[in-house]
Amino acid sequence: MHEESIAKAILNQIREHIADLPQDTIKQPAATQRVASVTVSCGEFSGVESSLLFLSLARLCRASTQFAGCDCHVNSVPVIVRCNVCHSQFTLVN
């Protein structure tokens, strides 16, 4: 399941972002820093199963000290199309 590797990549990007923060903006020593929540938006036609991504994120967060107790959220974003002729909008369904 590629959602696992996507979840790992997301958490690695968060770690890199935290490491790049100016040290004067961080109020806690690095060893005690925790991520409070992770929210990801996943497009309907992205090829990613949002429920599997959520499970992978939650499992990986539980296994990591830096992400322990972190709230994980995966939002599914629908594909909304608009007709150029009649200007009506509708949601595409797989």
Secondary structure, DSSP 8 states (H G I E B T S, - for coil): -HHHHHHHHHHHHHHHHHHHS-GGG--S-GGG----EEEEEEETTSS--HHHHHHHHHHHHHT-TTTTT-EEEEEEE-EEEE-TTT--EEEE--
